[in-house]
Amino acid sequence: MLNQMEGIVLKTRDYGETHKIITIFTKKLGIISAICRGANKPKSKLTAVAQNFIEANFLIYVTKGLSTVQQGQILASHRHIREDIIKTAYTAYIIELTDKILETRSPQPLLYDQLQKTLQYINTHEHYAIPVIMYELKMYQAGGFAPVVDYCVRCTRQEPPYTFSVQEGGFLCPNCSSSDIYAVQIPQAFSKILPILMHAGLERIGNISIKRENELLLRNLLDQYYDQFGGFSLKSKRFLNQIDRLQ
């Protein structure tokens, strides 16, 4: 059945000498794989849309197995991401996270919108660490392993100042913080910021600014948290860590 749908290309691979198989996160059907016949030929009309990070309108012949891309029209190429290795690294990370966590052919229109807005933000801004974290936390929710940041993970009290426990999976109130001697004392502002980053859409935030040291602390905590609960080995994350160390 022919379907016209908006989608973001998550990954591509060569199929034979002239074709490509692309994985697309579509707004209508969720993640699907489809063959782009002749996409490796220089004059193919599908070459442009069979690229990572491309957002396009696709006309796809959808089958139970491998679908077929008939046509594609680019909506956003995200050129500035492609021209910047740091932006490319962060984008590759959230794209791979999406591909690993979401089930195929399970529509996720709200997450699609957030990925679309996050890519636009990365493409047009120089500072995008917080939007990346916002999308990351939403993917943790989709994967069923998000940290508890609305209340104490042990007693459910809303009683700051909190510590953050990777072992326990989120905030600990003063009464429960002794349950994890490795729990990290966090700035009190985190108890207000983290729930917003977790639950709010990027479109509701505007320009986001937190202190650099707090941004690094948050990044470190989430890296540890993912290592504990994420369950998927991400090549893009290893590359991103190497870049962060060089910076």
Residue frames as qw, qx, qy, qz and C-alpha x, y, z in Angstrom:
[[0.000, 0.887, 0.462, 0.000, 0.00, 0.00, 0.00],
 [0.395, 0.452, -0.022, 0.800, 1.32, 3.44, -0.96],
 [0.400, -0.798, -0.373, 0.251, 1.64, 5.85, 1.97],
 [0.304, 0.682, -0.110, 0.656, 2.79, 9.45, 2.02],
 [0.667, -0.688, -0.245, 0.147, 4.48, 10.31, 5.31],
 [0.046, 0.895, -0.338, 0.288, 6.88, 12.68, 6.97],
 [0.942, -0.272, -0.082, 0.178, 10.04, 11.11, 8.38],
 [0.115, -0.874, 0.472, 0.008, 13.60, 11.52, 9.64],
 [0.841, 0.317, -0.431, 0.079, 16.33, 9.19, 8.35],
 [0.692, -0.676, 0.250, -0.055, 17.99, 7.47, 11.32],
 [0.456, -0.480, 0.679, 0.319, 20.53, 5.33, 9.46],
 [0.731, 0.565, -0.195, -0.329, 21.45, 4.02, 6.02],
 [0.558, -0.374, 0.701, 0.241, 23.38, 1.09, 4.62],
 [0.330, 0.430, -0.611, -0.577, 24.35, 0.01, 1.14],
 [0.771, 0.129, 0.582, -0.223, 22.42, -2.85, -0.42],
 [0.770, 0.427, 0.354, 0.314, 24.23, -4.26, -3.39],
 [0.499, 0.031, 0.171, 0.849, 26.13, -1.83, -5.60],
 [0.018, 0.364, 0.323, 0.874, 23.34, 0.62, -6.38],
 [0.474, -0.644, -0.464, -0.381, 20.69, 0.45, -3.66],
 [0.045, 0.300, -0.596, 0.743, 20.37, 1.62, -0.06],
 [0.474, -0.552, -0.684, -0.050, 18.27, 0.45, 2.84],
 [0.010, 0.412, -0.265, 0.872, 17.26, 3.31, 5.10],
 [0.307, -0.474, -0.766, 0.307, 15.71, 3.30, 8.55],
 [0.074, -0.445, -0.155, -0.879, 13.17, 6.11, 8.91],
 [0.040, -0.366, -0.701, 0.611, 11.44, 7.42, 12.01],
 [0.097, -0.404, -0.531, -0.739, 8.08, 8.37, 10.53],
 [0.286, -0.107, 0.357, -0.883, 5.42, 10.40, 12.26],
 [0.730, -0.005, -0.222, -0.647, 2.67, 8.15, 10.90],
 [0.923, -0.001, -0.364, -0.123, 3.99, 4.61, 11.38],
 [0.694, -0.647, 0.296, 0.110, 6.95, 4.95, 13.75],
 [0.166, -0.624, 0.682, 0.345, 10.27, 3.38, 12.74],
 [0.898, 0.346, 0.250, -0.107, 10.32, 1.47, 9.45],
 [0.393, -0.413, 0.614, 0.546, 12.99, 0.20, 7.06],
 [0.672, 0.667, 0.238, -0.217, 12.70, 0.70, 3.33],
 [0.665, -0.021, 0.442, 0.602, 14.82, 0.14, 0.26],
 [0.242, 0.829, -0.073, -0.500, 15.80, 3.07, -1.96],
 [0.827, 0.242, 0.417, 0.290, 16.43, 1.45, -5.32],
 [0.575, 0.585, 0.152, 0.552, 19.27, 3.08, -7.25],
 [0.289, -0.953, -0.079, 0.039, 20.03, 5.58, -4.47],
 [0.616, -0.513, 0.325, 0.501, 23.79, 5.03, -4.94],
 [0.555, 0.451, 0.425, 0.555, 23.60, 6.09, -8.58],
 [0.265, -0.164, -0.055, 0.949, 24.78, 9.70, -9.07],
 [0.206, -0.139, -0.342, -0.906, 21.67, 10.78, -11.01],
 [0.283, -0.433, -0.856, 0.001, 19.11, 9.03, -8.80],
 [0.270, -0.627, -0.143, -0.717, 16.28, 11.20, -7.49],
 [0.783, -0.559, -0.256, -0.094, 16.46, 9.26, -4.20],
 [0.661, 0.194, -0.373, 0.621, 20.13, 9.97, -3.45],
 [0.015, -0.505, 0.206, -0.838, 19.38, 13.22, -1.61],
 [0.670, -0.466, 0.046, -0.576, 16.77, 11.73, 0.74],
 [0.952, -0.119, -0.273, 0.076, 18.75, 8.56, 1.48],
 [0.386, 0.468, -0.449, 0.656, 21.14, 10.37, 3.85],
 [0.452, -0.388, -0.653, 0.467, 21.42, 10.37, 7.64],
 [0.122, -0.420, -0.363, 0.823, 19.53, 13.13, 9.52],
 [0.113, -0.129, -0.464, -0.869, 17.47, 14.14, 6.47],
 [0.332, 0.403, 0.641, -0.563, 13.87, 15.14, 7.21],
 [0.132, 0.103, -0.629, -0.759, 11.64, 14.55, 4.21],
 [0.740, 0.210, 0.239, -0.593, 8.21, 13.76, 2.86],
 [0.128, -0.238, 0.926, 0.262, 8.34, 10.19, 1.60],
 [0.808, 0.160, -0.120, -0.554, 6.07, 8.22, -0.68],
 [0.137, -0.372, 0.914, -0.091, 6.58, 4.64, 0.48],
 [0.765, -0.035, -0.499, -0.406, 5.12, 1.36, -0.68],
 [0.373, -0.453, 0.657, -0.474, 4.59, -0.23, 2.74],
 [0.783, 0.010, -0.585, -0.212, 4.64, -4.01, 3.12],
 [0.837, -0.541, -0.013, -0.080, 4.93, -6.39, 6.07],
 [0.851, -0.088, 0.049, 0.516, 8.57, -6.94, 5.19],
 [0.377, -0.300, 0.150, 0.863, 10.96, -4.45, 3.63],
 [0.333, 0.826, 0.360, -0.278, 9.10, -1.45, 2.26],
 [0.576, 0.252, 0.356, 0.692, 10.13, 0.55, -0.82],
 [0.029, -0.660, -0.095, 0.745, 10.69, 4.30, -1.12],
 [0.535, 0.605, 0.520, 0.277, 9.08, 5.52, -4.33],
 [0.248, 0.747, 0.070, 0.613, 9.69, 9.27, -3.94],
 [0.533, -0.551, -0.359, 0.532, 11.09, 11.75, -1.45],
 [0.177, 0.807, 0.100, 0.555, 11.10, 15.50, -1.01],
 [0.496, -0.043, -0.475, 0.726, 13.52, 17.10, 1.46],
 [0.287, -0.879, -0.342, -0.167, 11.95, 19.24, 4.20],
 [0.288, -0.907, 0.307, -0.039, 15.16, 19.92, 6.13],
 [0.804, 0.395, -0.384, 0.221, 18.72, 18.85, 5.30],
 [0.660, -0.739, 0.056, 0.125, 20.25, 20.13, 8.59],
 [0.672, 0.626, -0.185, 0.349, 23.27, 21.34, 6.68],
 [0.080, -0.797, 0.426, -0.421, 24.95, 22.99, 9.68],
 [0.840, -0.376, 0.365, -0.141, 24.90, 19.70, 11.56],
 [0.931, 0.292, 0.100, 0.195, 26.65, 17.96, 8.69],
 [0.457, 0.743, -0.209, 0.442, 29.35, 20.64, 8.53],
 [0.236, -0.695, 0.474, -0.487, 30.23, 20.50, 12.24],
 [0.536, 0.122, -0.830, 0.099, 31.78, 17.37, 13.77],
 [0.059, -0.010, 0.711, -0.700, 30.57, 18.23, 17.29],
 [0.598, 0.152, 0.111, -0.779, 26.99, 18.77, 16.13],
 [0.686, 0.212, -0.617, -0.323, 27.22, 15.60, 14.08],
 [0.295, 0.126, -0.881, 0.349, 28.39, 13.64, 17.14],
 [0.283, 0.092, 0.582, -0.757, 25.55, 14.84, 19.38],
 [0.673, 0.233, -0.138, -0.688, 22.98, 14.27, 16.64],
 [0.577, 0.212, -0.778, -0.130, 24.29, 10.78, 15.93],
 [0.045, 0.064, -0.845, 0.529, 23.93, 10.02, 19.64],
 [0.472, 0.192, 0.441, -0.739, 20.26, 10.98, 19.97],
 [0.675, 0.312, -0.404, -0.533, 19.48, 9.33, 16.62],
 [0.445, 0.181, -0.875, 0.057, 21.07, 6.04, 17.71],
 [0.161, 0.027, 0.736, -0.657, 19.32, 6.27, 21.08],
 [0.624, 0.241, 0.067, -0.741, 16.01, 6.63, 19.23],
 [0.659, 0.297, -0.609, -0.327, 16.73, 3.68, 16.98],
 [0.275, 0.156, -0.903, 0.291, 17.77, 1.44, 19.88],
 [0.185, 0.081, 0.683, -0.701, 14.92, 2.26, 22.27],
 [0.599, 0.267, 0.102, -0.748, 11.80, 2.63, 20.13],
 [0.596, 0.132, 0.791, 0.032, 10.05, -0.42, 18.74],
 [0.038, -0.037, 0.636, 0.770, 9.52, -0.70, 14.99],
 [0.263, -0.372, -0.644, -0.614, 6.15, 0.27, 13.55],
 [0.332, -0.620, -0.625, 0.340, 4.96, 1.77, 16.82],
 [0.157, 0.746, 0.189, 0.619, 3.84, 5.37, 16.16],
 [0.486, -0.517, -0.346, 0.613, 5.30, 7.94, 18.58],
 [0.273, 0.784, 0.287, 0.478, 4.11, 11.31, 17.22],
 [0.348, -0.937, 0.015, -0.013, 5.05, 13.30, 20.34],
 [0.688, -0.454, 0.358, 0.438, 8.60, 11.91, 20.36],
 [0.590, 0.433, 0.412, 0.543, 8.81, 12.50, 16.62],
 [0.051, 0.941, 0.168, 0.290, 7.94, 16.16, 17.15],
 [0.514, -0.822, 0.193, 0.153, 10.54, 16.47, 19.91],
 [0.730, -0.110, 0.419, 0.528, 13.27, 14.87, 17.76],
 [0.416, 0.688, 0.358, 0.475, 12.35, 17.18, 14.89],
 [0.156, -0.971, -0.032, -0.177, 12.57, 20.26, 17.14],
 [0.682, -0.607, 0.276, 0.300, 15.82, 19.06, 18.74],
 [0.691, 0.181, 0.400, 0.574, 17.48, 18.62, 15.35],
 [0.209, 0.851, 0.240, 0.418, 16.31, 22.09, 14.32],
 [0.422, -0.903, 0.079, 0.023, 17.75, 23.51, 17.55],
 [0.743, -0.339, 0.357, 0.454, 21.12, 21.80, 17.11],
 [0.587, 0.463, 0.399, 0.532, 21.24, 22.94, 13.49],
 [0.119, 0.832, 0.194, 0.506, 20.63, 26.62, 14.31],
 [0.447, -0.872, 0.123, -0.156, 22.29, 27.14, 17.74],
 [0.409, 0.588, -0.625, 0.310, 25.82, 26.96, 19.06],
 [0.136, -0.240, 0.796, -0.539, 24.82, 25.79, 22.55],
 [0.716, -0.066, -0.390, -0.575, 22.49, 22.79, 22.53],
 [0.207, 0.171, -0.912, 0.311, 23.55, 20.57, 25.45],
 [0.351, 0.093, 0.612, -0.702, 20.32, 21.14, 27.38],
 [0.726, 0.280, -0.125, -0.616, 17.94, 20.38, 24.45],
 [0.541, 0.281, -0.790, -0.066, 19.93, 17.17, 23.89],
 [0.009, 0.064, -0.852, 0.519, 19.45, 16.26, 27.57],
 [0.552, 0.159, 0.277, -0.770, 15.73, 17.05, 27.34],
 [0.759, 0.275, -0.402, -0.432, 15.28, 14.66, 24.43],
 [0.360, 0.280, -0.866, 0.208, 17.52, 12.09, 26.11],
 [0.248, -0.027, 0.716, -0.652, 15.35, 12.08, 29.25],
 [0.711, 0.232, 0.063, -0.661, 12.22, 11.58, 27.15],
 [0.670, 0.313, -0.647, -0.183, 13.85, 8.60, 25.47],
 [0.077, 0.180, -0.874, 0.446, 14.64, 7.18, 28.91],
 [0.538, 0.112, 0.433, -0.715, 10.94, 7.50, 29.68],
 [0.759, 0.326, -0.296, -0.479, 10.04, 5.73, 26.44],
 [0.536, 0.312, -0.780, 0.081, 12.48, 2.96, 27.35],
 [0.769, -0.509, -0.327, -0.207, 10.98, 2.58, 30.84],
 [0.763, -0.209, -0.315, 0.524, 14.14, 3.46, 32.78],
 [0.098, 0.751, -0.021, 0.652, 13.87, 7.21, 33.42],
 [0.316, -0.001, -0.630, 0.709, 15.19, 8.50, 36.77],
 [0.265, -0.770, -0.580, 0.016, 12.68, 9.64, 39.39],
 [0.332, 0.151, -0.091, 0.927, 13.01, 13.43, 39.57],
 [0.319, -0.590, -0.299, -0.679, 9.61, 14.53, 40.90],
 [0.687, -0.620, 0.135, -0.354, 9.98, 13.12, 44.42],
 [0.284, -0.556, 0.775, -0.095, 12.17, 10.85, 46.56],
 [0.591, 0.224, -0.700, -0.332, 12.60, 7.51, 44.85],
 [0.276, 0.016, -0.911, 0.306, 12.47, 5.62, 48.18],
 [0.002, 0.385, 0.731, -0.563, 9.74, 7.29, 50.24],
 [0.163, 0.619, 0.610, 0.466, 7.99, 9.44, 47.55],
 [0.210, -0.803, -0.300, 0.470, 8.24, 12.57, 49.70],
 [0.411, 0.738, 0.119, 0.521, 8.68, 15.88, 47.94],
 [0.539, -0.828, -0.014, 0.156, 11.29, 17.16, 50.37],
 [0.616, 0.579, -0.213, 0.490, 14.35, 18.92, 48.97],
 [0.281, 0.710, -0.553, -0.332, 17.25, 19.40, 49.12],
 [0.984, 0.115, 0.084, -0.106, 17.76, 16.16, 47.24],
 [0.282, -0.522, 0.722, 0.356, 20.76, 14.09, 46.41],
 [0.763, 0.407, -0.282, -0.415, 20.90, 12.14, 43.14],
 [0.585, -0.330, 0.740, -0.020, 21.49, 8.41, 43.43],
 [0.453, 0.377, -0.667, -0.456, 22.44, 6.48, 40.33],
 [0.077, 0.059, -0.985, 0.146, 22.12, 3.25, 42.31],
 [0.252, 0.379, 0.722, -0.521, 18.60, 4.03, 43.55],
 [0.267, 0.448, 0.705, 0.481, 17.48, 5.58, 40.28],
 [0.008, -0.764, -0.337, -0.550, 16.81, 9.21, 41.06],
 [0.124, -0.656, 0.250, -0.701, 16.29, 11.77, 43.82],
 [0.577, -0.327, -0.680, 0.312, 16.75, 10.94, 47.50],
 [0.285, -0.866, -0.105, -0.398, 15.32, 13.21, 50.19],
 [0.027, -0.677, 0.575, -0.458, 17.37, 14.15, 53.31],
 [0.750, -0.323, 0.436, -0.378, 15.83, 11.25, 55.28],
 [0.961, 0.177, 0.212, -0.026, 16.74, 8.67, 52.65],
 [0.419, 0.823, -0.383, 0.015, 20.07, 9.97, 51.34],
 [0.364, -0.585, 0.716, -0.110, 22.02, 7.72, 53.70],
 [0.903, 0.141, 0.379, -0.143, 20.76, 4.68, 51.73],
 [0.803, 0.476, 0.068, 0.353, 23.42, 5.40, 49.12],
 [0.522, -0.664, 0.073, 0.531, 26.77, 6.66, 50.34],
 [0.435, -0.009, 0.470, 0.768, 27.69, 7.49, 46.73],
 [0.174, 0.831, 0.522, 0.082, 24.65, 9.73, 46.15],
 [0.411, 0.207, 0.077, 0.885, 25.69, 13.11, 44.75],
 [0.042, -0.668, -0.399, 0.627, 24.68, 16.37, 46.39],
 [0.332, 0.481, 0.512, 0.630, 23.05, 18.46, 43.71],
 [0.008, -0.054, 0.089, -0.995, 22.29, 22.19, 43.57],
 [0.284, 0.388, 0.689, -0.543, 18.82, 22.93, 44.89],
 [0.416, 0.479, -0.189, -0.750, 17.87, 24.43, 41.54],
 [0.163, 0.165, -0.916, -0.327, 18.18, 20.93, 40.04],
 [0.171, 0.302, 0.882, -0.320, 15.08, 19.81, 41.93],
 [0.396, 0.653, 0.270, -0.587, 13.11, 22.36, 39.89],
 [0.262, 0.595, -0.515, -0.559, 14.99, 22.11, 36.60],
 [0.092, -0.168, 0.963, 0.189, 15.11, 18.33, 36.11],
 [0.391, 0.446, 0.766, -0.249, 11.32, 17.75, 36.17],
 [0.387, 0.758, 0.007, -0.525, 10.94, 20.52, 33.58],
 [0.124, 0.537, -0.730, -0.405, 13.64, 19.02, 31.36],
 [0.239, 0.035, 0.970, -0.010, 11.97, 15.61, 31.70],
 [0.301, 0.533, 0.764, -0.205, 8.36, 16.55, 31.03],
 [0.257, 0.780, 0.093, -0.564, 8.26, 19.82, 29.06],
 [0.743, 0.522, 0.309, 0.285, 8.49, 20.03, 25.29],
 [0.533, -0.088, 0.120, 0.833, 11.37, 21.96, 23.81],
 [0.075, 0.578, 0.406, 0.704, 8.92, 24.41, 22.27],
 [0.439, -0.821, -0.336, -0.142, 7.84, 25.51, 25.77],
 [0.715, -0.434, -0.118, 0.534, 11.32, 26.31, 27.05],
 [0.199, 0.976, -0.073, 0.044, 12.75, 29.04, 24.83],
 [0.450, 0.624, -0.520, 0.371, 16.41, 29.84, 25.41],
 [0.856, -0.492, -0.157, 0.023, 17.77, 27.69, 28.23],
 [0.341, 0.668, -0.467, 0.469, 20.77, 28.69, 30.27],
 [0.801, -0.596, -0.050, 0.020, 22.33, 26.99, 33.28],
 [0.232, -0.832, 0.493, 0.105, 25.78, 27.39, 34.75],
 [0.590, 0.510, -0.617, -0.109, 28.50, 25.50, 32.93],
 [0.014, -0.323, 0.884, -0.337, 29.53, 23.58, 36.06],
 [0.615, 0.111, 0.551, -0.553, 25.90, 22.49, 36.60],
 [0.757, 0.475, -0.224, -0.389, 25.61, 21.44, 32.97],
 [0.398, 0.469, -0.785, 0.070, 28.74, 19.29, 33.31],
 [0.298, -0.158, 0.805, -0.488, 27.45, 17.79, 36.57],
 [0.745, 0.273, 0.273, -0.543, 24.14, 16.90, 34.93],
 [0.671, 0.519, -0.474, -0.236, 25.91, 15.41, 31.91],
 [0.152, 0.397, -0.873, 0.238, 28.12, 13.27, 34.17],
 [0.485, -0.014, 0.680, -0.549, 25.17, 12.04, 36.24],
 [0.794, 0.379, 0.068, -0.471, 23.17, 11.06, 33.16],
 [0.516, 0.521, -0.674, -0.087, 26.16, 9.27, 31.65],
 [0.076, -0.243, 0.895, -0.367, 26.53, 7.23, 34.82],
 [0.622, 0.162, 0.467, -0.607, 22.80, 6.64, 34.95],
 [0.762, 0.442, -0.255, -0.398, 22.65, 5.35, 31.38],
 [0.327, 0.439, -0.833, 0.084, 25.61, 3.04, 32.00],
 [0.267, -0.096, 0.820, -0.496, 23.67, 1.59, 34.95],
 [0.528, 0.347, 0.623, -0.462, 20.21, 1.24, 33.40],
 [0.409, 0.543, -0.291, -0.673, 20.39, 1.86, 29.65],
 [0.807, 0.063, 0.578, -0.099, 21.14, -1.65, 28.49],
 [0.753, 0.623, 0.163, 0.140, 22.31, -0.73, 24.97],
 [0.568, -0.367, 0.260, 0.689, 25.89, -0.20, 23.87],
 [0.389, 0.891, 0.206, -0.110, 26.01, 2.94, 21.73],
 [0.716, 0.169, 0.159, 0.658, 28.88, 3.50, 19.29],
 [0.136, 0.771, 0.153, 0.603, 27.94, 7.15, 18.95],
 [0.545, -0.832, -0.029, -0.102, 28.18, 7.62, 22.72],
 [0.816, -0.288, 0.135, 0.483, 31.73, 6.32, 22.84],
 [0.488, 0.435, 0.219, 0.724, 32.71, 8.70, 20.04],
 [0.175, -0.864, -0.166, -0.442, 30.97, 11.59, 21.82],
 [0.715, -0.678, 0.006, 0.168, 32.85, 10.83, 25.04],
 [0.731, 0.008, 0.173, 0.660, 36.14, 10.94, 23.13],
 [0.217, 0.658, 0.218, 0.687, 35.24, 14.35, 21.71],
 [0.447, -0.857, -0.137, -0.218, 34.23, 15.66, 25.14],
 [0.786, -0.458, 0.049, 0.413, 37.57, 14.60, 26.58],
 [0.566, 0.257, 0.208, 0.755, 39.42, 16.44, 23.81],
 [0.045, -0.794, -0.227, -0.562, 37.37, 19.58, 24.51]]
